[in-house]
Amino acid sequence: MMIKTGFPRCLVLVGAAAVLTACGSLGAATEPHTGSRHGAPMPPASLASRLDDPPSPSQPPSGQEPERRPPASSGPGYEGYEGYEGGARDGAFPDVPPRSGDASASASPPAAGPSGAGSALSRSAPVGAFDAYRRWGLDRPLERPPAPPAVKPALGRSGPQQWGLPPIVRQVPTDQRVVFVTIDDGIEKDPRFVEQARELGLPFTAFLTDNVIGDHYDYFDQLRRLGNPMENHTLTHPSLAGMAYDDQVREICGQRDILWNRFGQQPRLFRPPFGEYDETTLQAAGFCGARTVVLWRAEMETHGLAYRSGDHLLPGDIILAHFRGPEQLEGQSMTDMITGLVRAIQAQGFTIGRLEDYV
């Protein structure tokens, strides 16, 4: 009797379990598992597309306007020109190939040691083609300059009457062991200097005078395409101090227009011939678009560096040299003079920076 009673009860329990199992299977089948990369259920399709698709680069962040770039410059006097801004040594000219000092163009191996701030290259890494320095009579390569400041240093003015006029600079405010080479006029057009500048990775700023260049702007365009800016040094190289305002404007704006027409870029630095100027010069230079008037503290002469004060270079010194050849250099060539200048800079523990990165 006990067996008969327990058997039906067991059948009931087994049947109930089967029903429950079947119900559970039906419930799970109502929403098929689609899977995900993380093994969790996928979100709805509309949300998944927003999670997986990268944001469009053309779409600004919510609540912000798209970045507006300044319009392309249309001629001299354009105030939005930013050709030399940004700190990148070769970013000034969109059509310029990498200079020999860039990591993409240099054949030299990376130097050992810690890298400089903001750069994967050591400060001691050479900036020119590997072993090119030997060809040009140097004992060692030109060292890579330190990273330029994120914010350009403020340039002082000599008196309150100069507020609103371009500042004057002889020496860049910096404590870095860097100096700046500037080369004036344009009398000599030695093709070997183009090779030297390229192979050494030599940064410099040229201040050009029209009446000694004539129809040879193509030579200076080769140097410009290496990343070396071409700035304003007047049409005919007169002493500007004491000249009438209109005459000074004619000299400065006239050369600005020629540089614009030749290179498609407006110069923003100005150097008065002989370093002679007056307040009228500053007014004329500012009217013609110059942002800074550049003088110098040391000059490369036939027998070496000469200083306005002291007997050695200081951090931030601006050095004056000239496009000259054997007739002006007592038989030396332009490349001989540049080699002597670089050797003198290296001997005093300095390297050469790009002036437009600081002023």
DONUSE-104383 format. One record per residue (C-alpha): residue number from 0; chain; x, y, z. Coordinates in nm, 3 decimals, decimal comma. Example, Ala and Ser with C-alpha at 12.3 -4.5 7.8 and 13.67 -1.06 7.14 Angstrom:
2
k/c/east/north/up
0/A/1,230/-0,450/0,780
1/A/1,367/-0,106/0,714
END
This chain:
359
k/c/east/north/up
0/A/0,000/0,000/0,000
1/A/0,282/0,230/0,082
2/A/0,448/0,158/-0,251
3/A/0,136/0,237/-0,453
4/A/0,086/0,568/-0,271
5/A/0,450/0,688/-0,318
6/A/0,474/0,597/-0,686
7/A/0,200/0,831/-0,814
8/A/0,343/1,106/-0,591
9/A/0,685/1,058/-0,762
10/A/0,524/1,073/-1,104
11/A/0,358/1,403/-1,013
12/A/0,687/1,553/-0,898
13/A/0,871/1,445/-1,215
14/A/0,594/1,584/-1,435
15/A/0,599/1,917/-1,254
16/A/0,975/1,946/-1,304
17/A/0,940/1,882/-1,675
18/A/0,676/2,153/-1,708
19/A/0,889/2,407/-1,523
20/A/1,191/2,329/-1,743
21/A/0,987/2,375/-2,058
22/A/0,853/2,707/-1,936
23/A/1,201/2,831/-1,860
24/A/1,317/2,744/-2,212
25/A/1,028/2,931/-2,365
26/A/1,103/3,239/-2,151
27/A/1,467/3,247/-2,257
28/A/1,378/3,219/-2,622
29/A/1,171/3,538/-2,623
30/A/1,490/3,756/-2,660
31/A/1,775/3,584/-2,846
32/A/2,130/3,657/-2,719
33/A/2,322/3,867/-2,970
34/A/2,652/3,882/-2,786
35/A/2,912/4,163/-2,764
36/A/3,287/4,210/-2,762
37/A/3,277/4,201/-2,381
38/A/3,042/3,904/-2,343
39/A/2,756/4,121/-2,214
40/A/2,423/4,180/-2,386
41/A/2,445/4,438/-2,663
42/A/2,271/4,774/-2,618
43/A/1,991/4,876/-2,854
44/A/2,103/4,930/-3,214
45/A/2,063/5,309/-3,198
46/A/2,289/5,333/-2,893
47/A/2,539/5,078/-3,023
48/A/2,601/5,286/-3,332
49/A/2,679/5,589/-3,117
50/A/2,917/5,389/-2,897
51/A/3,108/5,210/-3,174
52/A/3,137/5,483/-3,437
53/A/3,413/5,743/-3,375
54/A/3,294/6,104/-3,356
55/A/3,313/6,297/-3,679
56/A/3,618/6,530/-3,681
57/A/3,411/6,795/-3,854
58/A/3,153/6,796/-3,577
59/A/3,237/7,042/-3,296
60/A/3,175/6,951/-2,931
61/A/2,825/7,020/-2,814
62/A/2,768/7,387/-2,748
63/A/3,090/7,500/-2,922
64/A/3,144/7,671/-3,253
65/A/3,369/7,504/-3,514
66/A/3,727/7,634/-3,523
67/A/3,758/7,923/-3,765
68/A/4,093/7,968/-3,935
69/A/4,204/8,310/-4,056
70/A/4,140/8,373/-4,423
71/A/4,422/8,341/-4,673
72/A/4,624/8,658/-4,701
73/A/4,552/8,871/-5,000
74/A/4,847/9,105/-5,016
75/A/5,085/9,328/-4,824
76/A/4,954/9,475/-4,505
77/A/4,747/9,167/-4,417
78/A/4,737/9,161/-4,038
79/A/4,622/8,801/-4,003
80/A/4,939/8,658/-4,156
81/A/5,077/8,381/-3,935
82/A/5,342/8,234/-4,159
83/A/5,612/8,235/-3,894
84/A/5,399/8,159/-3,588
85/A/5,357/7,834/-3,406
86/A/5,710/7,745/-3,299
87/A/5,768/7,468/-3,555
88/A/6,093/7,533/-3,717
89/A/5,977/7,443/-4,064
90/A/5,608/7,511/-4,030
91/A/5,643/7,857/-4,175
92/A/5,631/7,746/-4,534
93/A/5,373/7,485/-4,637
94/A/5,565/7,402/-4,955
95/A/5,904/7,362/-4,787
96/A/6,057/7,013/-4,786
97/A/6,195/6,890/-4,451
98/A/6,527/7,050/-4,369
99/A/6,825/6,828/-4,331
100/A/6,810/6,869/-3,956
101/A/6,466/6,711/-3,921
102/A/6,434/6,354/-3,801
103/A/6,267/6,258/-4,129
104/A/6,552/6,388/-4,340
105/A/6,866/6,337/-4,133
106/A/7,087/6,041/-4,203
107/A/7,251/6,068/-3,861
108/A/7,171/5,807/-3,597
109/A/6,981/5,920/-3,286
110/A/7,207/6,045/-3,012
111/A/7,221/5,865/-2,680
112/A/7,100/6,030/-2,366
113/A/6,780/6,190/-2,241
114/A/6,560/6,369/-2,488
115/A/6,493/6,740/-2,474
116/A/6,166/6,884/-2,353
117/A/5,892/6,848/-2,609
118/A/6,113/6,656/-2,850
119/A/6,214/6,296/-2,909
120/A/6,560/6,412/-3,012
121/A/6,843/6,497/-2,778
122/A/6,968/6,852/-2,762
123/A/7,307/6,715/-2,862
124/A/7,172/6,545/-3,173
125/A/7,321/6,698/-3,488
126/A/7,086/6,897/-3,706
127/A/7,262/6,845/-4,040
128/A/7,345/6,553/-4,264
129/A/7,567/6,293/-4,099
130/A/7,937/6,381/-4,128
131/A/7,863/6,688/-4,344
132/A/8,033/6,908/-4,085
133/A/8,371/6,759/-4,184
134/A/8,321/6,869/-4,542
135/A/8,270/7,227/-4,425
136/A/8,572/7,236/-4,195
137/A/8,398/7,191/-3,860
138/A/8,518/6,974/-3,573
139/A/8,170/6,856/-3,480
140/A/7,810/6,884/-3,603
141/A/7,592/7,179/-3,522
142/A/7,394/7,088/-3,211
143/A/7,019/7,090/-3,221
144/A/6,889/7,405/-3,049
145/A/6,672/7,379/-2,737
146/A/6,298/7,372/-2,781
147/A/6,170/7,727/-2,834
148/A/5,951/7,876/-2,562
149/A/5,580/7,803/-2,572
150/A/5,522/8,177/-2,530
151/A/5,757/8,423/-2,696
152/A/5,939/8,646/-2,446
153/A/5,831/9,005/-2,402
154/A/6,058/9,254/-2,577
155/A/6,135/9,578/-2,396
156/A/6,117/9,929/-2,532
157/A/6,372/10,198/-2,459
158/A/6,119/10,460/-2,353
159/A/5,748/10,528/-2,298
160/A/5,731/10,725/-2,623
161/A/5,776/10,396/-2,810
162/A/5,454/10,234/-2,690
163/A/5,248/10,148/-2,997
164/A/5,563/10,122/-3,211
165/A/5,757/9,806/-3,301
166/A/5,996/9,699/-3,021
167/A/6,372/9,699/-3,083
168/A/6,575/9,390/-3,002
169/A/6,952/9,327/-2,997
170/A/6,942/9,029/-2,765
171/A/6,653/8,788/-2,708
172/A/6,554/8,748/-2,340
173/A/6,647/8,384/-2,270
174/A/6,874/8,184/-2,042
175/A/6,919/7,909/-2,301
176/A/7,263/7,861/-2,457
177/A/7,136/7,972/-2,796
178/A/7,225/8,261/-3,030
179/A/7,074/8,378/-3,358
180/A/7,246/8,432/-3,693
181/A/7,122/8,705/-3,927
182/A/7,269/8,770/-4,273
183/A/7,223/9,105/-4,449
184/A/7,205/9,269/-4,789
185/A/7,251/9,000/-5,057
186/A/7,564/9,111/-5,247
187/A/7,716/8,762/-5,267
188/A/7,513/8,476/-5,416
189/A/7,744/8,181/-5,364
190/A/7,568/7,857/-5,469
191/A/7,790/7,659/-5,232
192/A/7,634/7,844/-4,940
193/A/7,298/7,688/-5,029
194/A/7,465/7,346/-5,001
195/A/7,635/7,443/-4,677
196/A/7,315/7,571/-4,516
197/A/7,128/7,257/-4,622
198/A/7,392/7,007/-4,512
199/A/7,468/7,172/-4,179
200/A/7,100/7,238/-4,101
201/A/7,196/7,600/-4,038
202/A/6,908/7,823/-3,925
203/A/6,940/8,192/-4,005
204/A/6,734/8,498/-4,092
205/A/6,816/8,703/-4,402
206/A/6,751/9,078/-4,429
207/A/6,743/9,160/-4,799
208/A/6,813/9,484/-4,989
209/A/6,665/9,505/-5,336
210/A/6,926/9,712/-5,520
211/A/7,206/9,457/-5,459
212/A/6,988/9,156/-5,543
213/A/6,848/9,270/-5,876
214/A/6,699/8,977/-6,064
215/A/6,851/8,709/-5,841
216/A/6,570/8,652/-5,593
217/A/6,559/8,291/-5,709
218/A/6,886/8,232/-5,522
219/A/6,734/8,356/-5,196
220/A/6,420/8,156/-5,263
221/A/6,635/7,841/-5,248
222/A/6,749/7,946/-4,901
223/A/6,394/8,035/-4,801
224/A/6,274/7,689/-4,900
225/A/6,521/7,541/-4,653
226/A/6,319/7,716/-4,380
227/A/6,517/8,041/-4,352
228/A/6,295/8,354/-4,349
229/A/6,361/8,646/-4,582
230/A/6,302/8,977/-4,402
231/A/6,310/9,350/-4,485
232/A/6,626/9,563/-4,516
233/A/6,492/9,847/-4,741
234/A/6,513/9,904/-5,116
235/A/6,846/10,089/-5,144
236/A/7,016/10,064/-4,802
237/A/7,015/10,432/-4,700
238/A/7,072/10,566/-4,350
239/A/6,712/10,626/-4,248
240/A/6,768/10,845/-3,944
241/A/6,672/11,203/-4,032
242/A/6,490/11,113/-4,353
243/A/6,134/11,237/-4,409
244/A/5,854/11,000/-4,311
245/A/5,732/10,953/-4,668
246/A/6,082/10,866/-4,787
247/A/6,125/10,609/-4,510
248/A/5,787/10,457/-4,591
249/A/5,889/10,434/-4,957
250/A/6,208/10,245/-4,865
251/A/6,047/10,007/-4,616
252/A/5,709/9,944/-4,778
253/A/5,874/9,922/-5,121
254/A/6,093/9,632/-5,013
255/A/5,802/9,474/-4,828
256/A/5,603/9,471/-5,153
257/A/5,890/9,317/-5,349
258/A/5,937/9,039/-5,093
259/A/5,565/8,978/-5,102
260/A/5,559/8,955/-5,480
261/A/5,868/8,732/-5,496
262/A/5,791/8,492/-5,211
263/A/5,420/8,531/-5,142
264/A/5,489/8,615/-4,778
265/A/5,490/8,941/-4,593
266/A/5,806/9,011/-4,389
267/A/5,738/9,092/-4,026
268/A/6,091/9,178/-3,910
269/A/6,280/9,488/-4,018
270/A/6,645/9,588/-3,988
271/A/6,742/9,951/-4,056
272/A/7,061/9,985/-4,264
273/A/7,373/10,050/-4,053
274/A/7,152/10,004/-3,746
275/A/7,060/10,373/-3,771
276/A/6,703/10,480/-3,699
277/A/6,489/10,742/-3,531
278/A/6,133/10,752/-3,405
279/A/6,014/10,826/-3,758
280/A/6,177/10,498/-3,866
281/A/5,979/10,309/-3,606
282/A/5,658/10,478/-3,719
283/A/5,728/10,397/-4,084
284/A/5,827/10,039/-4,004
285/A/5,508/9,986/-3,806
286/A/5,300/10,135/-4,088
287/A/5,464/9,891/-4,332
288/A/5,374/9,590/-4,118
289/A/5,698/9,529/-3,924
290/A/5,631/9,380/-3,581
291/A/5,990/9,399/-3,454
292/A/6,299/9,603/-3,540
293/A/6,604/9,375/-3,521
294/A/6,953/9,506/-3,443
295/A/7,251/9,301/-3,317
296/A/7,499/9,265/-3,031
297/A/7,780/9,085/-3,216
298/A/7,907/9,109/-3,575
299/A/8,105/8,862/-3,784
300/A/8,396/9,052/-3,938
301/A/8,684/8,930/-4,153
302/A/8,897/8,832/-3,855
303/A/8,625/8,700/-3,626
304/A/8,344/8,814/-3,400
305/A/8,330/9,172/-3,272
306/A/8,106/9,268/-2,980
307/A/7,919/9,584/-2,893
308/A/8,015/9,522/-2,531
309/A/8,230/9,265/-2,356
310/A/8,438/9,002/-2,531
311/A/8,212/8,699/-2,559
312/A/7,866/8,584/-2,658
313/A/7,573/8,590/-2,419
314/A/7,252/8,383/-2,428
315/A/7,010/8,524/-2,682
316/A/7,265/8,733/-2,872
317/A/7,173/8,833/-3,226
318/A/7,474/8,808/-3,459
319/A/7,513/9,011/-3,777
320/A/7,683/8,869/-4,087
321/A/7,660/8,963/-4,456
322/A/7,621/8,794/-4,791
323/A/7,978/8,868/-4,899
324/A/8,245/8,704/-5,112
325/A/8,622/8,720/-5,168
326/A/8,617/9,086/-5,274
327/A/8,474/9,196/-4,941
328/A/8,628/8,923/-4,721
329/A/8,997/8,960/-4,812
330/A/8,993/8,649/-5,030
331/A/8,767/8,434/-4,812
332/A/8,453/8,281/-4,957
333/A/8,106/8,311/-4,812
334/A/8,126/7,950/-4,692
335/A/8,466/8,015/-4,527
336/A/8,312/8,303/-4,334
337/A/8,013/8,093/-4,222
338/A/8,242/7,810/-4,111
339/A/8,443/8,056/-3,903
340/A/8,124/8,193/-3,750
341/A/7,988/7,850/-3,658
342/A/8,324/7,748/-3,509
343/A/8,329/8,062/-3,293
344/A/7,975/7,996/-3,171
345/A/8,053/7,633/-3,090
346/A/8,377/7,723/-2,913
347/A/8,179/7,935/-2,666
348/A/7,932/7,655/-2,593
349/A/7,635/7,785/-2,790
350/A/7,415/7,652/-3,064
351/A/7,207/7,843/-3,322
352/A/6,832/7,891/-3,296
353/A/6,569/8,029/-3,527
354/A/6,504/8,395/-3,449
355/A/6,139/8,387/-3,556
356/A/6,071/8,123/-3,289
357/A/6,151/8,387/-3,023
358/A/6,046/8,725/-3,165
END
